[in-house]
Amino acid sequence: MRIEKKIWTDYFDKVASGDKNFEFRPVDFDCKPGDVLVLNEYDPKTKAYTGRSIERKVTYVTKVDAEKFYPKESISKYGLQIISFRPD
């Protein structure tokens, strides 16, 4: 399946360079390994698509109920972060 989503310019550049190899998204669509994620660059300053897009094959998906692991107060106060890593 091909899934198209918008991505802001700063994040698009990080994906294109290979520095960013993940997405943090609400679970409002179905996505599974083997799908192709098409990221269409969107400039939030001009509120318009730039015309650039990039495709990435989905290799892993996990859905998390953050409140199962962390108190709601901590999430509200600090937010959540995604950490990407790879073996050296």
Biopython code that builds the backbone (N, CA, C, O; Angstrom):
import numpy as np
from Bio.PDB.StructureBuilder import StructureBuilder

atoms = [
    (1, "MET", "N", (0.839, -1.177, 0.000)),
    (1, "MET", "CA", (0.000, 0.000, 0.000)),
    (1, "MET", "C", (0.890, 1.248, 0.000)),
    (1, "MET", "O", (1.942, 1.260, 0.639)),
    (2, "ARG", "N", (0.476, 2.276, -0.701)),
    (2, "ARG", "CA", (1.149, 3.576, -0.697)),
    (2, "ARG", "C", (0.357, 4.514, 0.183)),
    (2, "ARG", "O", (-0.856, 4.661, 0.031)),
    (3, "ILE", "N", (1.055, 5.146, 1.102)),
    (3, "ILE", "CA", (0.428, 6.058, 2.049)),
    (3, "ILE", "C", (1.076, 7.426, 1.874)),
    (3, "ILE", "O", (2.293, 7.554, 2.008)),
    (4, "GLU", "N", (0.285, 8.439, 1.578)),
    (4, "GLU", "CA", (0.812, 9.787, 1.384)),
    (4, "GLU", "C", (0.500, 10.654, 2.592)),
    (4, "GLU", "O", (-0.634, 10.714, 3.065)),
    (5, "LYS", "N", (1.537, 11.323, 3.075)),
    (5, "LYS", "CA", (1.408, 12.222, 4.222)),
    (5, "LYS", "C", (2.241, 13.467, 3.972)),
    (5, "LYS", "O", (3.214, 13.433, 3.218)),
    (6, "LYS", "N", (1.854, 14.567, 4.607)),
    (6, "LYS", "CA", (2.664, 15.782, 4.499)),
    (6, "LYS", "C", (3.745, 15.748, 5.561)),
    (6, "LYS", "O", (3.585, 15.127, 6.612)),
    (7, "ILE", "N", (4.845, 16.424, 5.275)),
    (7, "ILE", "CA", (5.946, 16.547, 6.222)),
    (7, "ILE", "C", (6.526, 17.945, 6.083)),
    (7, "ILE", "O", (6.751, 18.419, 4.969)),
    (8, "TRP", "N", (6.765, 18.599, 7.196)),
    (8, "TRP", "CA", (7.308, 19.953, 7.173)),
    (8, "TRP", "C", (8.726, 19.966, 6.622)),
    (8, "TRP", "O", (9.456, 18.979, 6.716)),
    (9, "THR", "N", (9.098, 21.090, 6.051)),
    (9, "THR", "CA", (10.374, 21.260, 5.353)),
    (9, "THR", "C", (11.582, 20.820, 6.171)),
    (9, "THR", "O", (12.424, 20.076, 5.668)),
    (10, "ASP", "N", (11.684, 21.262, 7.418)),
    (10, "ASP", "CA", (12.848, 20.902, 8.249)),
    (10, "ASP", "C", (12.976, 19.391, 8.384)),
    (10, "ASP", "O", (14.079, 18.850, 8.303)),
    (11, "TYR", "N", (11.863, 18.714, 8.587)),
    (11, "TYR", "CA", (11.881, 17.266, 8.759)),
    (11, "TYR", "C", (12.124, 16.555, 7.426)),
    (11, "TYR", "O", (12.785, 15.518, 7.377)),
    (12, "PHE", "N", (11.584, 17.121, 6.354)),
    (12, "PHE", "CA", (11.810, 16.555, 5.026)),
    (12, "PHE", "C", (13.308, 16.504, 4.723)),
    (12, "PHE", "O", (13.821, 15.483, 4.265)),
    (13, "ASP", "N", (13.998, 17.604, 4.980)),
    (13, "ASP", "CA", (15.439, 17.663, 4.713)),
    (13, "ASP", "C", (16.200, 16.627, 5.536)),
    (13, "ASP", "O", (17.162, 16.032, 5.049)),
    (14, "LYS", "N", (15.776, 16.409, 6.777)),
    (14, "LYS", "CA", (16.439, 15.411, 7.633)),
    (14, "LYS", "C", (16.207, 13.997, 7.104)),
    (14, "LYS", "O", (17.112, 13.164, 7.153)),
    (15, "VAL", "N", (15.005, 13.716, 6.600)),
    (15, "VAL", "CA", (14.727, 12.397, 6.006)),
    (15, "VAL", "C", (15.546, 12.234, 4.732)),
    (15, "VAL", "O", (16.159, 11.189, 4.513)),
    (16, "ALA", "N", (15.557, 13.260, 3.897)),
    (16, "ALA", "CA", (16.280, 13.198, 2.624)),
    (16, "ALA", "C", (17.778, 12.968, 2.834)),
    (16, "ALA", "O", (18.410, 12.262, 2.048)),
    (17, "SER", "N", (18.347, 13.557, 3.885)),
    (17, "SER", "CA", (19.785, 13.412, 4.148)),
    (17, "SER", "C", (20.120, 12.079, 4.817)),
    (17, "SER", "O", (21.281, 11.671, 4.857)),
    (18, "GLY", "N", (19.097, 11.407, 5.339)),
    (18, "GLY", "CA", (19.327, 10.140, 6.034)),
    (18, "GLY", "C", (19.518, 10.296, 7.531)),
    (18, "GLY", "O", (19.674, 9.301, 8.240)),
    (19, "ASP", "N", (19.510, 11.547, 8.032)),
    (19, "ASP", "CA", (19.660, 11.769, 9.471)),
    (19, "ASP", "C", (18.434, 11.318, 10.263)),
    (19, "ASP", "O", (18.554, 10.926, 11.424)),
    (20, "LYS", "N", (17.270, 11.372, 9.649)),
    (20, "LYS", "CA", (16.018, 11.011, 10.318)),
    (20, "LYS", "C", (15.431, 9.798, 9.608)),
    (20, "LYS", "O", (15.148, 9.848, 8.411)),
    (21, "ASN", "N", (15.252, 8.720, 10.344)),
    (21, "ASN", "CA", (14.717, 7.493, 9.746)),
    (21, "ASN", "C", (13.519, 6.968, 10.528)),
    (21, "ASN", "O", (13.394, 5.767, 10.767)),
    (22, "PHE", "N", (12.646, 7.884, 10.921)),
    (22, "PHE", "CA", (11.435, 7.519, 11.658)),
    (22, "PHE", "C", (10.383, 8.594, 11.444)),
    (22, "PHE", "O", (10.697, 9.692, 10.984)),
    (23, "GLU", "N", (9.156, 8.289, 11.771)),
    (23, "GLU", "CA", (8.071, 9.263, 11.801)),
    (23, "GLU", "C", (7.302, 9.048, 13.091)),
    (23, "GLU", "O", (7.184, 7.917, 13.562)),
    (24, "PHE", "N", (6.790, 10.099, 13.655)),
    (24, "PHE", "CA", (5.970, 10.074, 14.864)),
    (24, "PHE", "C", (4.603, 10.591, 14.440)),
    (24, "PHE", "O", (4.444, 11.784, 14.182)),
    (25, "ARG", "N", (3.621, 9.711, 14.366)),
    (25, "ARG", "CA", (2.313, 10.061, 13.814)),
    (25, "ARG", "C", (1.192, 9.527, 14.683)),
    (25, "ARG", "O", (1.363, 8.521, 15.371)),
    (26, "PRO", "N", (0.034, 10.197, 14.657)),
    (26, "PRO", "CA", (-1.133, 9.622, 15.329)),
    (26, "PRO", "C", (-1.579, 8.355, 14.595)),
    (26, "PRO", "O", (-1.322, 8.189, 13.403)),
    (27, "VAL", "N", (-2.239, 7.486, 15.318)),
    (27, "VAL", "CA", (-2.687, 6.224, 14.723)),
    (27, "VAL", "C", (-4.062, 6.460, 14.078)),
    (27, "VAL", "O", (-5.070, 5.905, 14.515)),
    (28, "ASP", "N", (-4.079, 7.287, 13.040)),
    (28, "ASP", "CA", (-5.337, 7.577, 12.344)),
    (28, "ASP", "C", (-5.353, 6.994, 10.934)),
    (28, "ASP", "O", (-6.196, 7.354, 10.112)),
    (29, "PHE", "N", (-4.401, 6.081, 10.661)),
    (29, "PHE", "CA", (-4.366, 5.384, 9.382)),
    (29, "PHE", "C", (-3.664, 4.054, 9.589)),
    (29, "PHE", "O", (-2.892, 3.896, 10.535)),
    (30, "ASP", "N", (-3.927, 3.100, 8.711)),
    (30, "ASP", "CA", (-3.307, 1.782, 8.798)),
    (30, "ASP", "C", (-1.958, 1.812, 8.100)),
    (30, "ASP", "O", (-1.833, 2.364, 7.007)),
    (31, "CYS", "N", (-0.963, 1.231, 8.717)),
    (31, "CYS", "CA", (0.383, 1.205, 8.171)),
    (31, "CYS", "C", (1.061, -0.068, 8.647)),
    (31, "CYS", "O", (0.965, -0.428, 9.820)),
    (32, "LYS", "N", (1.751, -0.753, 7.730)),
    (32, "LYS", "CA", (2.420, -1.999, 8.116)),
    (32, "LYS", "C", (3.723, -2.146, 7.339)),
    (32, "LYS", "O", (3.905, -1.516, 6.297)),
    (33, "PRO", "N", (4.637, -2.987, 7.850)),
    (33, "PRO", "CA", (5.883, -3.217, 7.124)),
    (33, "PRO", "C", (5.615, -3.646, 5.682)),
    (33, "PRO", "O", (4.717, -4.442, 5.409)),
    (34, "GLY", "N", (6.408, -3.102, 4.778)),
    (34, "GLY", "CA", (6.238, -3.378, 3.359)),
    (34, "GLY", "C", (5.494, -2.268, 2.637)),
    (34, "GLY", "O", (5.625, -2.131, 1.421)),
    (35, "ASP", "N", (4.707, -1.466, 3.368)),
    (35, "ASP", "CA", (4.025, -0.325, 2.760)),
    (35, "ASP", "C", (5.059, 0.723, 2.346)),
    (35, "ASP", "O", (6.191, 0.718, 2.830)),
    (36, "VAL", "N", (4.660, 1.610, 1.456)),
    (36, "VAL", "CA", (5.523, 2.715, 1.032)),
    (36, "VAL", "C", (4.922, 4.007, 1.575)),
    (36, "VAL", "O", (3.768, 4.340, 1.306)),
    (37, "LEU", "N", (5.731, 4.720, 2.343)),
    (37, "LEU", "CA", (5.315, 6.000, 2.890)),
    (37, "LEU", "C", (5.836, 7.100, 1.973)),
    (37, "LEU", "O", (7.046, 7.262, 1.813)),
    (38, "VAL", "N", (4.928, 7.844, 1.380)),
    (38, "VAL", "CA", (5.276, 8.960, 0.496)),
    (38, "VAL", "C", (5.124, 10.236, 1.316)),
    (38, "VAL", "O", (4.023, 10.586, 1.741)),
    (39, "LEU", "N", (6.236, 10.923, 1.531)),
    (39, "LEU", "CA", (6.230, 12.146, 2.328)),
    (39, "LEU", "C", (6.319, 13.345, 1.398)),
    (39, "LEU", "O", (7.317, 13.534, 0.703)),
    (40, "ASN", "N", (5.264, 14.152, 1.393)),
    (40, "ASN", "CA", (5.176, 15.338, 0.543)),
    (40, "ASN", "C", (5.559, 16.566, 1.366)),
    (40, "ASN", "O", (4.919, 16.883, 2.370)),
    (41, "GLU", "N", (6.605, 17.244, 0.926)),
    (41, "GLU", "CA", (7.108, 18.395, 1.678)),
    (41, "GLU", "C", (6.078, 19.523, 1.706)),
    (41, "GLU", "O", (5.492, 19.889, 0.687)),
    (42, "TYR", "N", (5.882, 20.059, 2.909)),
    (42, "TYR", "CA", (4.919, 21.133, 3.144)),
    (42, "TYR", "C", (5.618, 22.226, 3.937)),
    (42, "TYR", "O", (6.237, 21.954, 4.966)),
    (43, "ASP", "N", (5.518, 23.453, 3.462)),
    (43, "ASP", "CA", (6.132, 24.589, 4.147)),
    (43, "ASP", "C", (5.085, 25.252, 5.031)),
    (43, "ASP", "O", (4.156, 25.874, 4.517)),
    (44, "PRO", "N", (5.215, 25.131, 6.363)),
    (44, "PRO", "CA", (4.202, 25.713, 7.243)),
    (44, "PRO", "C", (4.194, 27.239, 7.221)),
    (44, "PRO", "O", (3.199, 27.851, 7.609)),
    (45, "LYS", "N", (5.278, 27.860, 6.778)),
    (45, "LYS", "CA", (5.317, 29.325, 6.710)),
    (45, "LYS", "C", (4.440, 29.842, 5.576)),
    (45, "LYS", "O", (3.703, 30.814, 5.742)),
    (46, "THR", "N", (4.527, 29.172, 4.404)),
    (46, "THR", "CA", (3.729, 29.600, 3.253)),
    (46, "THR", "C", (2.396, 28.856, 3.180)),
    (46, "THR", "O", (1.515, 29.205, 2.394)),
    (47, "LYS", "N", (2.269, 27.823, 4.018)),
    (47, "LYS", "CA", (1.081, 26.974, 4.040)),
    (47, "LYS", "C", (0.799, 26.373, 2.667)),
    (47, "LYS", "O", (-0.333, 26.359, 2.183)),
    (48, "ALA", "N", (1.899, 25.867, 2.050)),
    (48, "ALA", "CA", (1.770, 25.283, 0.719)),
    (48, "ALA", "C", (2.765, 24.126, 0.554)),
    (48, "ALA", "O", (3.822, 24.090, 1.185)),
    (49, "TYR", "N", (2.392, 23.201, -0.304)),
    (49, "TYR", "CA", (3.304, 22.112, -0.662)),
    (49, "TYR", "C", (4.387, 22.669, -1.573)),
    (49, "TYR", "O", (4.131, 23.566, -2.376)),
    (50, "THR", "N", (5.600, 22.136, -1.447)),
    (50, "THR", "CA", (6.727, 22.634, -2.239)),
    (50, "THR", "C", (6.871, 21.907, -3.576)),
    (50, "THR", "O", (7.532, 22.404, -4.488)),
    (51, "GLY", "N", (6.254, 20.736, -3.692)),
    (51, "GLY", "CA", (6.390, 19.933, -4.902)),
    (51, "GLY", "C", (7.406, 18.811, -4.750)),
    (51, "GLY", "O", (7.480, 17.916, -5.593)),
    (52, "ARG", "N", (8.191, 18.857, -3.674)),
    (52, "ARG", "CA", (9.150, 17.778, -3.435)),
    (52, "ARG", "C", (8.479, 16.661, -2.641)),
    (52, "ARG", "O", (7.639, 16.911, -1.777)),
    (53, "SER", "N", (8.863, 15.435, -2.947)),
    (53, "SER", "CA", (8.374, 14.292, -2.179)),
    (53, "SER", "C", (9.468, 13.246, -2.110)),
    (53, "SER", "O", (10.396, 13.237, -2.919)),
    (54, "ILE", "N", (9.346, 12.377, -1.145)),
    (54, "ILE", "CA", (10.325, 11.314, -0.946)),
    (54, "ILE", "C", (9.573, 10.062, -0.516)),
    (54, "ILE", "O", (8.598, 10.139, 0.232)),
    (55, "GLU", "N", (10.029, 8.911, -0.990)),
    (55, "GLU", "CA", (9.388, 7.643, -0.643)),
    (55, "GLU", "C", (10.317, 6.827, 0.239)),
    (55, "GLU", "O", (11.526, 6.771, 0.012)),
    (56, "ARG", "N", (9.735, 6.199, 1.245)),
    (56, "ARG", "CA", (10.483, 5.310, 2.120)),
    (56, "ARG", "C", (9.652, 4.053, 2.375)),
    (56, "ARG", "O", (8.445, 4.127, 2.603)),
    (57, "LYS", "N", (10.318, 2.902, 2.331)),
    (57, "LYS", "CA", (9.652, 1.636, 2.620)),
    (57, "LYS", "C", (9.534, 1.480, 4.135)),
    (57, "LYS", "O", (10.508, 1.667, 4.864)),
    (58, "VAL", "N", (8.353, 1.140, 4.593)),
    (58, "VAL", "CA", (8.101, 0.946, 6.023)),
    (58, "VAL", "C", (8.709, -0.390, 6.443)),
    (58, "VAL", "O", (8.441, -1.425, 5.833)),
    (59, "THR", "N", (9.533, -0.353, 7.497)),
    (59, "THR", "CA", (10.175, -1.580, 7.985)),
    (59, "THR", "C", (9.662, -2.010, 9.351)),
    (59, "THR", "O", (9.770, -3.185, 9.702)),
    (60, "TYR", "N", (9.108, -1.092, 10.127)),
    (60, "TYR", "CA", (8.653, -1.417, 11.479)),
    (60, "TYR", "C", (7.586, -0.420, 11.900)),
    (60, "TYR", "O", (7.706, 0.773, 11.623)),
    (61, "VAL", "N", (6.546, -0.899, 12.567)),
    (61, "VAL", "CA", (5.483, -0.047, 13.084)),
    (61, "VAL", "C", (5.127, -0.534, 14.481)),
    (61, "VAL", "O", (4.969, -1.735, 14.700)),
    (62, "THR", "N", (5.003, 0.377, 15.411)),
    (62, "THR", "CA", (4.499, 0.021, 16.734)),
    (62, "THR", "C", (3.504, 1.083, 17.164)),
    (62, "THR", "O", (3.685, 2.268, 16.880)),
    (63, "LYS", "N", (2.471, 0.660, 17.838)),
    (63, "LYS", "CA", (1.441, 1.576, 18.333)),
    (63, "LYS", "C", (1.505, 1.531, 19.851)),
    (63, "LYS", "O", (1.531, 0.456, 20.450)),
    (64, "VAL", "N", (1.529, 2.706, 20.466)),
    (64, "VAL", "CA", (1.741, 2.787, 21.898)),
    (64, "VAL", "C", (0.668, 3.643, 22.560)),
    (64, "VAL", "O", (0.328, 4.725, 22.081)),
    (65, "ASP", "N", (0.148, 3.140, 23.659)),
    (65, "ASP", "CA", (-0.705, 3.933, 24.539)),
    (65, "ASP", "C", (0.225, 4.484, 25.606)),
    (65, "ASP", "O", (0.505, 3.813, 26.600)),
    (66, "ALA", "N", (0.701, 5.699, 25.403)),
    (66, "ALA", "CA", (1.730, 6.281, 26.270)),
    (66, "ALA", "C", (1.302, 6.306, 27.736)),
    (66, "ALA", "O", (2.140, 6.144, 28.623)),
    (67, "GLU", "N", (0.013, 6.505, 28.001)),
    (67, "GLU", "CA", (-0.446, 6.580, 29.384)),
    (67, "GLU", "C", (-0.369, 5.232, 30.094)),
    (67, "GLU", "O", (-0.496, 5.158, 31.317)),
    (68, "LYS", "N", (-0.161, 4.174, 29.328)),
    (68, "LYS", "CA", (0.029, 2.856, 29.930)),
    (68, "LYS", "C", (1.407, 2.781, 30.591)),
    (68, "LYS", "O", (1.606, 2.030, 31.547)),
    (69, "PHE", "N", (2.351, 3.562, 30.075)),
    (69, "PHE", "CA", (3.732, 3.514, 30.555)),
    (69, "PHE", "C", (4.135, 4.725, 31.402)),
    (69, "PHE", "O", (5.015, 4.628, 32.256)),
    (70, "TYR", "N", (3.487, 5.857, 31.157)),
    (70, "TYR", "CA", (3.870, 7.088, 31.839)),
    (70, "TYR", "C", (2.630, 7.796, 32.359)),
    (70, "TYR", "O", (1.581, 7.752, 31.717)),
    (71, "PRO", "N", (2.733, 8.448, 33.508)),
    (71, "PRO", "CA", (1.580, 9.194, 34.031)),
    (71, "PRO", "C", (1.173, 10.322, 33.080)),
    (71, "PRO", "O", (2.021, 10.973, 32.470)),
    (72, "LYS", "N", (-0.115, 10.534, 32.968)),
    (72, "LYS", "CA", (-0.642, 11.582, 32.088)),
    (72, "LYS", "C", (-0.036, 12.947, 32.430)),
    (72, "LYS", "O", (0.215, 13.761, 31.541)),
    (73, "GLU", "N", (0.194, 13.189, 33.720)),
    (73, "GLU", "CA", (0.767, 14.462, 34.147)),
    (73, "GLU", "C", (2.174, 14.657, 33.574)),
    (73, "GLU", "O", (2.530, 15.764, 33.171)),
    (74, "SER", "N", (2.965, 13.600, 33.538)),
    (74, "SER", "CA", (4.320, 13.688, 32.981)),
    (74, "SER", "C", (4.280, 13.965, 31.488)),
    (74, "SER", "O", (5.064, 14.762, 30.972)),
    (75, "ILE", "N", (3.363, 13.303, 30.801)),
    (75, "ILE", "CA", (3.227, 13.510, 29.360)),
    (75, "ILE", "C", (2.802, 14.945, 29.081)),
    (75, "ILE", "O", (3.337, 15.591, 28.179)),
    (76, "SER", "N", (1.831, 15.448, 29.860)),
    (76, "SER", "CA", (1.364, 16.823, 29.668)),
    (76, "SER", "C", (2.462, 17.838, 29.979)),
    (76, "SER", "O", (2.600, 18.846, 29.287)),
    (77, "LYS", "N", (3.235, 17.564, 31.019)),
    (77, "LYS", "CA", (4.268, 18.508, 31.442)),
    (77, "LYS", "C", (5.484, 18.497, 30.523)),
    (77, "LYS", "O", (6.003, 19.554, 30.165)),
    (78, "TYR", "N", (5.942, 17.297, 30.138)),
    (78, "TYR", "CA", (7.188, 17.181, 29.393)),
    (78, "TYR", "C", (7.017, 16.831, 27.919)),
    (78, "TYR", "O", (7.919, 17.084, 27.120)),
    (79, "GLY", "N", (5.883, 16.256, 27.545)),
    (79, "GLY", "CA", (5.696, 15.770, 26.187)),
    (79, "GLY", "C", (6.380, 14.426, 26.005)),
    (79, "GLY", "O", (6.830, 13.817, 26.975)),
    (80, "LEU", "N", (6.458, 13.971, 24.782)),
    (80, "LEU", "CA", (7.098, 12.708, 24.458)),
    (80, "LEU", "C", (8.232, 12.970, 23.475)),
    (80, "LEU", "O", (8.214, 13.959, 22.743)),
    (81, "GLN", "N", (9.201, 12.090, 23.465)),
    (81, "GLN", "CA", (10.262, 12.184, 22.472)),
    (81, "GLN", "C", (10.454, 10.822, 21.826)),
    (81, "GLN", "O", (10.177, 9.788, 22.434)),
    (82, "ILE", "N", (10.924, 10.833, 20.607)),
    (82, "ILE", "CA", (11.254, 9.615, 19.894)),
    (82, "ILE", "C", (12.770, 9.570, 19.802)),
    (82, "ILE", "O", (13.399, 10.567, 19.448)),
    (83, "ILE", "N", (13.348, 8.449, 20.110)),
    (83, "ILE", "CA", (14.799, 8.302, 20.052)),
    (83, "ILE", "C", (15.129, 7.278, 18.980)),
    (83, "ILE", "O", (14.642, 6.148, 19.026)),
    (84, "SER", "N", (15.939, 7.659, 18.033)),
    (84, "SER", "CA", (16.375, 6.767, 16.976)),
    (84, "SER", "C", (17.817, 6.378, 17.241)),
    (84, "SER", "O", (18.621, 7.216, 17.651)),
    (85, "PHE", "N", (18.148, 5.130, 17.015)),
    (85, "PHE", "CA", (19.526, 4.706, 17.224)),
    (85, "PHE", "C", (19.859, 3.584, 16.279)),
    (85, "PHE", "O", (18.971, 2.975, 15.682)),
    (86, "ARG", "N", (21.163, 3.304, 16.140)),
    (86, "ARG", "CA", (21.637, 2.219, 15.313)),
    (86, "ARG", "C", (22.915, 1.677, 15.941)),
    (86, "ARG", "O", (23.600, 2.396, 16.668)),
    (87, "PRO", "N", (23.236, 0.447, 15.675)),
    (87, "PRO", "CA", (24.480, -0.092, 16.217)),
    (87, "PRO", "C", (25.682, 0.557, 15.545)),
    (87, "PRO", "O", (25.628, 0.900, 14.364)),
    (88, "ASP", "N", (26.754, 0.723, 16.287)),
    (88, "ASP", "CA", (27.988, 1.283, 15.706)),
    (88, "ASP", "C", (28.777, 0.240, 14.969)),
    (88, "ASP", "O", (29.838, 0.541, 14.422)),
]
sb = StructureBuilder()
sb.init_structure("model")
sb.init_model(0)
sb.init_chain("A")
sb.init_seg("    ")
for serial, (resi, resn, name, xyz) in enumerate(atoms, 1):
    if name == "N":
        sb.init_residue(resn, " ", resi, " ")
    sb.init_atom(name, np.array(xyz, "f"), 0.0, 1.0, " ", f" {name:<3s}", serial, name[0])
structure = sb.get_structure()
